[in-house]
Amino acid sequence: MSKKKAPPYIVQIQAEGTKADRDIIKGEIHKEAQKLAIEMPTFPPDRLIYVRNLTQRVICKELDLEVFKLFIRITNSYVELQTCAPRAKRLLEGGGQK
């Protein structure tokens, strides 16, 4: 008597959890991103530093990537991210030394 193997799409659905679980996770991500957006400074140089610091936290895995992506969408900080991402990586890799 052999067991039937579940189709891949069923296994994927089971691994992802129920819709209620996913909604809870989405809500937590949105709450975290909103909190970061509220704390964001309004002065442009300070905004850049804030986004750079968050980028460094994401690279070090101290901040969830999904939270960071939603934060960027909420605050429309794409320009700041493009400006500061290379510097954030460089600071983490070489300690700011050239």
Secondary structure, DSSP 8 states (H G I E B T S, - for coil): -------HHHHHHHHH--HHHHHHHHHHHHHHHHHHHHH--SSHHHHHHHHHHHHHHHHTTSS-HHHHHHHHHHHT-HHHHHHHHHHHHHHHHHTT--
